[in-house]
């Protein structure tokens, strides 16, 4: 009884350790990079062209500096199917004839013959099926956090939405090539390299999709049965 209590207590501790901490807004890993403020230049009255308010005829407004904002268009769709089947069987038969002495079989009063036969068989059969599909559509604005020496731009950002019974959030992080930025300052999520895309939530709806601590204990890898 004592050993069973120790086992259950250990399982409770291990299952509690595997629980994840709920995410919170303003994570530094997804925080925007804010550049220094520029000095305000008062407008000179009476002039048609003013410094700092002009734009070149062939210039666009694509993000290209640290702190600039661009939009990531989320278009993710994945489908995975897996089927595994295993069937192992083994049969063994051994037969030993009754020994003889000078042609006469050996026997005792209690045992008429020493002939022996051994039969053994083993069989193992297993089958598993896995089917998973995911889809994510939407958009999120991110900022350029760093420009690498090879020209790639590291972008990151998050969006939090407060609902009636909790919050939902989207987090995006990855590398963008300048040539993948569209004229409307958007980038497809399929163009992100080393991307980290997270869509989840907190609150009652998110908790309803999670197992309780007792269920996690029985379904954890530490449960021996």
Secondary structure, 3 states (H helix, E strand, C coil): CHHHHHHHHHHHHHHHHCCCCCCCCCCHHHCCCCCCCCCCCCCCCCCCCCCCCCCCCCCCCCCCCCCCEEEEEEEEEEEEEEEEEEEEEEEEEEEECCCEECCEECCCCCCCCCCEEEEEEEEEEEEEEEEEEEEEEEEEEEEEEEECCCCCEEEEEEEEEEECCEEEEEEEEEEECHHHCCCCCEEEHHHCEEEEEEEEEEEHHHHHCCCCHHHHHHHCCCCCC
